[in-house]
Amino acid sequence: MSQTFHVTGELIDHHLVKLDERIPLPAGKVRLVVEELATRQPANLTDFEDALRTRQAARNHIPRSKDEVDAFLASERATWDREQ
């Protein structure tokens, strides 16, 4: 029995589809069913942020914590004097 995967992607041209996530299959022939998704541009910043967070949640994105960001910035700033 074959496995079925439901992923979204972007049609780049008439022959190329860029998927939003990896599919755990080896290279080879596959069957695609392409359905056009309605694309709605957010009306304002709040709508954009809501749409962004929805997409991030769908792909299990976990944002960095304040401590992680602060540690990254501190390590980045520590290199500034060495680069000159």
DAUR-V370849 format. One record per residue. N is the residue number from 1. RES is the residue in three letters. PHI is phi in whole degrees, -180 to 180 (* if undefined). D_LAST is the distance of its C-alpha to the last C-alpha in whole Angstrom. Layout:
n;res;phi;d_last
N;RES;PHI;D_LAST
N;RES;PHI;D_LAST
This chain:
n;res;phi;d_last
1;MET;*;61
2;SER;-84;58
3;GLN;-86;55
4;THR;-120;54
5;PHE;-125;51
6;HIS;-113;50
7;VAL;-134;47
8;THR;-103;45
9;GLY;-170;43
10;GLU;-128;43
11;LEU;-78;45
12;ILE;-80;43
13;ASP;-149;45
14;HIS;-71;49
15;HIS;-128;48
16;LEU;-126;45
17;VAL;-120;44
18;LYS;-101;41
19;LEU;-81;42
20;ASP;-78;40
21;GLU;-150;40
22;ARG;-72;41
23;ILE;-112;45
24;PRO;-78;45
25;LEU;-130;48
26;PRO;-73;47
27;ALA;-62;47
28;GLY;158;50
29;LYS;-70;53
30;VAL;-140;53
31;ARG;-106;55
32;LEU;-116;53
33;VAL;-117;55
34;VAL;-103;53
35;GLU;-126;53
36;GLU;-70;52
37;LEU;-99;50
38;ALA;-69;50
39;THR;-111;47
40;ARG;-119;47
41;GLN;-77;44
42;PRO;-60;43
43;ALA;-76;45
44;ASN;-152;42
45;LEU;-62;39
46;THR;-62;41
47;ASP;-63;43
48;PHE;-61;40
49;GLU;-63;38
50;ASP;-62;41
51;ALA;-65;42
52;LEU;-62;38
53;ARG;-65;39
54;THR;-64;42
55;ARG;-65;41
56;GLN;-65;38
57;ALA;-64;41
58;ALA;-64;43
59;ARG;-103;40
60;ASN;60;40
61;HIS;-70;36
62;ILE;-117;35
63;PRO;-67;32
64;ARG;-69;29
65;SER;-78;30
66;LYS;-59;29
67;ASP;-63;27
68;GLU;-66;26
69;VAL;-66;24
70;ASP;-62;23
71;ALA;-65;22
72;PHE;-62;20
73;LEU;-63;18
74;ALA;-63;17
75;SER;-67;16
76;GLU;-66;14
77;ARG;-66;12
78;ALA;-65;12
79;THR;-87;9
80;TRP;-61;7
81;ASP;-69;6
82;ARG;-70;6
83;GLU;-78;4
84;GLN;-86;0
